[in-house]
Amino acid sequence: MTGPPKATGHAMLRNRGFTNRLRGHAEQHRHTRIGWLRAAVLGANDGIVSTASLVLGVAAAGADHRTVLMTSVAGLIAGAMSMAAGEFVSVHSQADTENADLARERAELKADPVGEQRELASIYVGRGLDRPLADQVAAELTAHDALGAHARDELGFSPSTAARPTQAALASASSFAVGAALPIGVVLWATPAHLIFWVPLASLAFLAGLGAVSAQVGGASVWKGTCRVAFWGAFAMGVTAGAGALFGAVA
C-alpha cells in the first residue's frame, strides 16, 4: 500500500510557506508604514520638544513675550528646514548604499549565475528547507526574478522598507512644523506670566497624544509609547528650562 503522493512544484512551495508571490499576497502588515511613520513621529516629537524647550529656555532667561514668540516661530522654520535637509541627506545615503549593493549583486549574477543560484539555495537550506526543495525554490525564483530574489533573501531588502528620501524629508518637515505649532499656539494663548506653567503642561499632553497615536498606528503598546515619549520630552524641557534660568540669572 502506497502513501499519499508527495507534493511537488507549486504545492510544495505552498506547503513550505512560499505562497506570497504565487497568489498575490493581499494582507496589510504594519511594517509597510515604517518609512513614513518613523519620519513623521521623529519630526512631530522633535517639533514639540525643541520648540517647547526653546520657549521655556528663553522665557526662563527673562525674555519678553514678543521675543519668546518670535524666537519660537524662527525655531519652527529653522527646525522644519533642518529636518527636511537632514532626512533627505541621510535617507539618500541609505538609498545610495542599497543601489550599490544591488549593482554589485547584478554584476555577480552576470558573472556567475550558477554560483549565485547555489548561494540562494544555501540560504534556503539555512532557513530550514531540505536541499532538493531549496534547489527547486532557488531555480524557480532565479528564473522569475534573480536580482529580486537575492535582494530580498540575501541582502534583506524589502519594497516596504526601501529608502525614500523625498518621502522622508516631506514627512519630517511637515510633522515638525505641525508639532512646533502646538507649543507656539500655547504661547499665543497663555499670558506671559503663565508661560512657564502652561507650555510644559500642554506640551506633555501633546507628547502623550503623539506617543499614543504612533503606538496605535505601529501596533505597539499605547501605554508604553505614551510614557516613553512623555518622559523624554519632560526631561529635555526640564534641562533646557534649567539652563535658561541659570544663564538668565548669570546675565
PERATA-V114814 format. One record per pair of residues at least 24 apart in sequence whose ideal C-beta (glycine too) atoms are under 10 Angstrom apart, sorted by sequence separation. I is the first residue (numbers start at 0). J is the second residue. D is the distance in whole Angstrom. If there is no record, write none. Layout:
i & j & d
I & J & D
I & J & D
This chain:
i & j & d
50 & 74 & 5
116 & 140 & 9
178 & 202 & 9
181 & 205 & 5
205 & 229 & 9
206 & 230 & 9
49 & 74 & 7
50 & 75 & 6
53 & 78 & 9
116 & 141 & 5
181 & 206 & 9
203 & 228 & 9
204 & 229 & 9
206 & 231 & 8
207 & 232 & 9
49 & 75 & 9
115 & 141 & 8
116 & 142 & 9
119 & 145 & 8
122 & 148 & 9
126 & 152 & 8
203 & 229 & 6
206 & 232 & 4
122 & 149 & 9
178 & 205 & 7
181 & 208 & 10
202 & 229 & 9
203 & 230 & 10
205 & 232 & 9
206 & 233 & 8
46 & 74 & 9
49 & 77 & 10
50 & 78 & 7
113 & 141 & 10
178 & 206 & 9
181 & 209 & 9
46 & 75 & 7
49 & 78 & 6
112 & 141 & 7
116 & 145 & 8
119 & 148 & 6
123 & 152 & 7
203 & 232 & 6
206 & 235 & 10
115 & 145 & 7
119 & 149 & 6
122 & 152 & 5
202 & 232 & 7
203 & 233 & 6
206 & 236 & 9
115 & 146 & 10
118 & 149 & 8
122 & 153 & 6
178 & 209 & 7
202 & 233 & 9
46 & 78 & 6
49 & 81 & 10
116 & 148 & 9
121 & 153 & 10
45 & 78 & 7
46 & 79 & 8
49 & 82 & 10
108 & 141 & 8
112 & 145 & 7
115 & 148 & 9
116 & 149 & 10
119 & 152 & 6
199 & 232 & 9
202 & 235 & 10
203 & 236 & 8
45 & 79 & 10
115 & 149 & 7
118 & 152 & 10
119 & 153 & 7
199 & 233 & 7
202 & 236 & 7
118 & 153 & 7
174 & 209 & 9
42 & 78 & 9
45 & 81 & 9
46 & 82 & 8
109 & 145 & 10
42 & 79 & 8
45 & 82 & 7
108 & 145 & 5
199 & 236 & 5
108 & 146 & 6
115 & 153 & 9
198 & 236 & 8
199 & 237 & 8
107 & 146 & 10
42 & 82 & 5
105 & 145 & 9
108 & 148 & 10
41 & 82 & 8
42 & 83 & 9
104 & 145 & 9
105 & 146 & 6
108 & 149 & 7
199 & 240 & 7
104 & 146 & 6
107 & 149 & 8
198 & 240 & 9
38 & 82 & 9
41 & 85 & 10
42 & 86 & 8
104 & 148 & 10
105 & 149 & 9
38 & 83 & 10
41 & 86 & 8
101 & 146 & 7
104 & 149 & 5
105 & 150 & 10
195 & 240 & 7
101 & 147 & 10
104 & 150 & 7
107 & 153 & 10
38 & 86 & 6
101 & 149 & 9
195 & 243 & 10
37 & 86 & 10
100 & 149 & 10
101 & 150 & 6
104 & 153 & 7
195 & 244 & 9
100 & 150 & 8
104 & 154 & 7
103 & 154 & 10
38 & 90 & 8
104 & 156 & 10
37 & 90 & 10
97 & 150 & 9
100 & 153 & 9
101 & 154 & 8
100 & 154 & 6
182 & 236 & 10
100 & 155 & 10
101 & 156 & 8
34 & 90 & 8
100 & 156 & 8
97 & 154 & 8
97 & 156 & 6
97 & 161 & 7
98 & 162 & 9
97 & 162 & 6
96 & 162 & 8
93 & 160 & 10
94 & 161 & 8
95 & 162 & 8
93 & 161 & 9
94 & 162 & 4
93 & 162 & 4
94 & 163 & 8
95 & 164 & 10
92 & 162 & 8
93 & 163 & 10
94 & 164 & 6
90 & 161 & 10
91 & 162 & 7
93 & 164 & 8
90 & 162 & 5
91 & 163 & 10
92 & 164 & 9
89 & 162 & 9
90 & 163 & 7
91 & 164 & 4
94 & 167 & 10
90 & 164 & 4
91 & 165 & 9
93 & 167 & 9
89 & 164 & 8
90 & 165 & 9
88 & 164 & 8
90 & 166 & 8
91 & 167 & 9
87 & 164 & 5
90 & 167 & 4
91 & 168 & 9
86 & 164 & 7
87 & 165 & 7
89 & 167 & 8
90 & 168 & 7
86 & 165 & 9
87 & 166 & 10
89 & 168 & 10
86 & 166 & 9
87 & 167 & 7
88 & 168 & 9
86 & 167 & 4
87 & 168 & 4
90 & 171 & 9
83 & 165 & 10
85 & 167 & 10
86 & 168 & 5
87 & 169 & 9
85 & 168 & 8
86 & 169 & 9
83 & 167 & 9
84 & 168 & 7
86 & 170 & 8
87 & 171 & 9
82 & 167 & 10
83 & 168 & 4
86 & 171 & 4
87 & 172 & 9
82 & 168 & 8
83 & 169 & 7
85 & 171 & 8
86 & 172 & 8
83 & 170 & 9
84 & 171 & 9
85 & 172 & 10
82 & 170 & 9
83 & 171 & 6
84 & 172 & 9
82 & 171 & 4
83 & 172 & 4
86 & 175 & 10
81 & 171 & 9
82 & 172 & 5
83 & 173 & 9
81 & 172 & 9
82 & 173 & 9
79 & 171 & 8
80 & 172 & 7
82 & 174 & 8
83 & 175 & 8
78 & 171 & 10
79 & 172 & 5
82 & 175 & 5
83 & 176 & 10
78 & 172 & 9
79 & 173 & 8
81 & 175 & 8
82 & 176 & 9
79 & 174 & 9
80 & 175 & 9
79 & 175 & 5
80 & 176 & 10
82 & 178 & 10
78 & 175 & 5
79 & 176 & 5
82 & 179 & 10
78 & 176 & 8
79 & 177 & 9
79 & 178 & 10
75 & 175 & 8
76 & 176 & 8
78 & 178 & 9
79 & 179 & 7
75 & 176 & 6
78 & 179 & 6
75 & 177 & 10
77 & 179 & 10
75 & 178 & 9
76 & 179 & 9
75 & 179 & 4
74 & 179 & 7
75 & 180 & 7
17 & 123 & 9
72 & 179 & 9
75 & 182 & 9
15 & 123 & 9
71 & 179 & 7
72 & 180 & 9
74 & 182 & 10
75 & 183 & 6
71 & 180 & 10
74 & 183 & 9
16 & 126 & 10
15 & 126 & 10
16 & 127 & 10
17 & 128 & 9
71 & 182 & 7
72 & 183 & 6
15 & 127 & 8
16 & 128 & 10
71 & 183 & 5
15 & 128 & 6
15 & 129 & 10
71 & 185 & 10
72 & 186 & 9
17 & 132 & 10
68 & 183 & 7
71 & 186 & 6
67 & 183 & 10
70 & 186 & 10
71 & 187 & 10
11 & 128 & 10
15 & 132 & 7
14 & 132 & 9
15 & 133 & 10
21 & 139 & 10
68 & 186 & 5
17 & 136 & 6
20 & 139 & 10
67 & 186 & 6
68 & 187 & 7
11 & 131 & 9
12 & 132 & 8
20 & 140 & 8
11 & 132 & 6
15 & 136 & 8
17 & 139 & 9
64 & 186 & 8
12 & 135 & 8
17 & 140 & 9
20 & 143 & 8
37 & 160 & 10
64 & 187 & 10
68 & 191 & 10
11 & 135 & 7
12 & 136 & 7
20 & 144 & 9
33 & 157 & 9
67 & 191 & 8
7 & 132 & 10
11 & 136 & 9
34 & 159 & 8
38 & 163 & 9
42 & 167 & 9
46 & 171 & 9
50 & 175 & 9
64 & 189 & 9
6 & 132 & 10
31 & 157 & 9
33 & 159 & 7
34 & 160 & 6
41 & 167 & 9
42 & 168 & 10
45 & 171 & 8
46 & 172 & 10
49 & 175 & 8
50 & 176 & 10
53 & 179 & 9
64 & 190 & 8
65 & 191 & 9
68 & 194 & 10
8 & 135 & 8
12 & 139 & 8
20 & 147 & 9
30 & 157 & 8
31 & 158 & 9
32 & 159 & 8
33 & 160 & 5
34 & 161 & 8
42 & 169 & 10
43 & 170 & 10
46 & 173 & 10
47 & 174 & 10
51 & 178 & 9
55 & 182 & 9
64 & 191 & 4
67 & 194 & 7
71 & 198 & 9
7 & 135 & 9
12 & 140 & 10
20 & 148 & 10
31 & 159 & 4
34 & 162 & 8
35 & 163 & 8
38 & 166 & 7
39 & 167 & 9
42 & 170 & 6
43 & 171 & 9
46 & 174 & 7
47 & 175 & 9
50 & 178 & 7
51 & 179 & 9
54 & 182 & 6
58 & 186 & 9
63 & 191 & 7
64 & 192 & 9
30 & 159 & 6
31 & 160 & 8
34 & 163 & 6
38 & 167 & 4
41 & 170 & 9
42 & 171 & 4
45 & 174 & 9
46 & 175 & 4
49 & 178 & 9
50 & 179 & 4
53 & 182 & 9
54 & 183 & 8
62 & 191 & 10
9 & 139 & 9
29 & 159 & 10
30 & 160 & 7
37 & 167 & 8
38 & 168 & 8
39 & 169 & 10
40 & 170 & 9
41 & 171 & 6
42 & 172 & 7
43 & 173 & 9
44 & 174 & 9
45 & 175 & 6
46 & 176 & 7
47 & 177 & 9
48 & 178 & 8
49 & 179 & 7
50 & 180 & 8
51 & 181 & 8
52 & 182 & 9
53 & 183 & 10
64 & 194 & 8
8 & 139 & 9
20 & 151 & 10
28 & 159 & 8
35 & 166 & 6
38 & 169 & 8
39 & 170 & 5
40 & 171 & 10
42 & 173 & 7
43 & 174 & 4
44 & 175 & 9
46 & 177 & 7
47 & 178 & 4
48 & 179 & 10
50 & 181 & 8
51 & 182 & 4
54 & 185 & 8
67 & 198 & 9
34 & 166 & 6
35 & 167 & 7
38 & 170 & 4
39 & 171 & 7
42 & 174 & 3
43 & 175 & 7
46 & 178 & 3
47 & 179 & 7
50 & 182 & 5
51 & 183 & 9
54 & 186 & 6
62 & 194 & 10
34 & 167 & 7
37 & 170 & 9
38 & 171 & 5
41 & 174 & 8
42 & 175 & 4
43 & 176 & 9
45 & 178 & 7
46 & 179 & 4
47 & 180 & 9
49 & 182 & 9
50 & 183 & 6
58 & 191 & 8
35 & 169 & 9
36 & 170 & 8
37 & 171 & 9
38 & 172 & 9
39 & 173 & 8
40 & 174 & 7
41 & 175 & 8
42 & 176 & 8
43 & 177 & 6
44 & 178 & 7
45 & 179 & 8
46 & 180 & 8
47 & 181 & 6
48 & 182 & 9
51 & 185 & 8
35 & 170 & 5
38 & 173 & 10
39 & 174 & 4
42 & 177 & 8
43 & 178 & 4
46 & 181 & 8
47 & 182 & 6
50 & 185 & 10
51 & 186 & 9
59 & 194 & 9
34 & 170 & 8
35 & 171 & 10
38 & 174 & 7
39 & 175 & 9
42 & 178 & 7
43 & 179 & 9
46 & 182 & 8
50 & 186 & 9
58 & 194 & 5
59 & 195 & 7
38 & 175 & 10
41 & 178 & 10
42 & 179 & 9
46 & 183 & 10
57 & 194 & 9
58 & 195 & 6
39 & 177 & 9
40 & 178 & 10
43 & 181 & 9
35 & 174 & 9
39 & 178 & 10
55 & 194 & 8
54 & 194 & 7
55 & 195 & 7
58 & 198 & 8
54 & 195 & 9
55 & 198 & 6
54 & 198 & 5
55 & 199 & 6
53 & 198 & 10
54 & 199 & 9
52 & 198 & 9
51 & 198 & 6
52 & 199 & 9
55 & 202 & 9
50 & 198 & 9
51 & 199 & 7
54 & 202 & 9
51 & 201 & 8
52 & 202 & 9
51 & 202 & 4
50 & 202 & 8
51 & 203 & 9
47 & 201 & 9
48 & 202 & 7
51 & 205 & 8
47 & 202 & 6
51 & 206 & 9
47 & 203 & 9
47 & 204 & 10
48 & 205 & 10
47 & 205 & 5
48 & 206 & 7
46 & 205 & 9
47 & 206 & 6
44 & 205 & 10
47 & 208 & 10
43 & 205 & 9
44 & 206 & 7
47 & 209 & 7
43 & 206 & 9
46 & 209 & 10
43 & 208 & 10
44 & 209 & 6
43 & 209 & 5
44 & 210 & 8
40 & 209 & 7
43 & 212 & 9
44 & 213 & 8
39 & 209 & 10
40 & 210 & 9
43 & 213 & 8
40 & 212 & 9
41 & 213 & 10
39 & 212 & 10
40 & 213 & 5
39 & 213 & 8
40 & 214 & 10
37 & 213 & 9
40 & 216 & 9
36 & 213 & 7
39 & 216 & 9
40 & 217 & 8
36 & 216 & 6
37 & 217 & 9
48 & 228 & 9
52 & 232 & 9
55 & 235 & 10
56 & 236 & 9
59 & 239 & 8
60 & 240 & 10
32 & 213 & 10
36 & 217 & 6
47 & 228 & 9
51 & 232 & 8
55 & 236 & 6
59 & 240 & 5
62 & 243 & 9
51 & 233 & 10
54 & 236 & 9
55 & 237 & 9
56 & 238 & 9
57 & 239 & 9
58 & 240 & 8
59 & 241 & 8
60 & 242 & 9
61 & 243 & 9
48 & 231 & 8
52 & 235 & 5
53 & 236 & 10
55 & 238 & 10
56 & 239 & 4
57 & 240 & 10
59 & 242 & 8
60 & 243 & 4
61 & 244 & 9
32 & 216 & 6
33 & 217 & 8
40 & 224 & 9
44 & 228 & 6
48 & 232 & 5
51 & 235 & 8
52 & 236 & 5
55 & 239 & 6
56 & 240 & 6
59 & 243 & 4
60 & 244 & 7
32 & 217 & 7
43 & 228 & 10
47 & 232 & 7
48 & 233 & 9
51 & 236 & 5
52 & 237 & 9
54 & 239 & 9
55 & 240 & 4
56 & 241 & 9
58 & 243 & 7
59 & 244 & 4
60 & 245 & 9
61 & 246 & 10
62 & 247 & 8
32 & 218 & 9
48 & 234 & 9
49 & 235 & 8
52 & 238 & 8
53 & 239 & 7
54 & 240 & 9
55 & 241 & 9
56 & 242 & 6
57 & 243 & 6
58 & 244 & 9
59 & 245 & 9
60 & 246 & 6
61 & 247 & 5
29 & 216 & 8
30 & 217 & 9
44 & 231 & 8
48 & 235 & 5
49 & 236 & 10
52 & 239 & 4
55 & 242 & 9
56 & 243 & 3
59 & 246 & 9
60 & 247 & 3
61 & 248 & 9
29 & 217 & 6
30 & 218 & 9
40 & 228 & 8
44 & 232 & 7
47 & 235 & 10
48 & 236 & 7
51 & 239 & 8
52 & 240 & 7
55 & 243 & 6
56 & 244 & 8
59 & 247 & 6
60 & 248 & 9
29 & 218 & 5
47 & 236 & 9
51 & 240 & 9
54 & 243 & 9
55 & 244 & 9
56 & 245 & 10
58 & 247 & 9
59 & 248 & 9
60 & 249 & 10
61 & 250 & 8
28 & 218 & 9
29 & 219 & 9
45 & 235 & 10
49 & 239 & 9
52 & 242 & 9
53 & 243 & 9
56 & 246 & 8
57 & 247 & 9
60 & 250 & 7
44 & 235 & 10
48 & 239 & 9
52 & 243 & 9
56 & 247 & 9
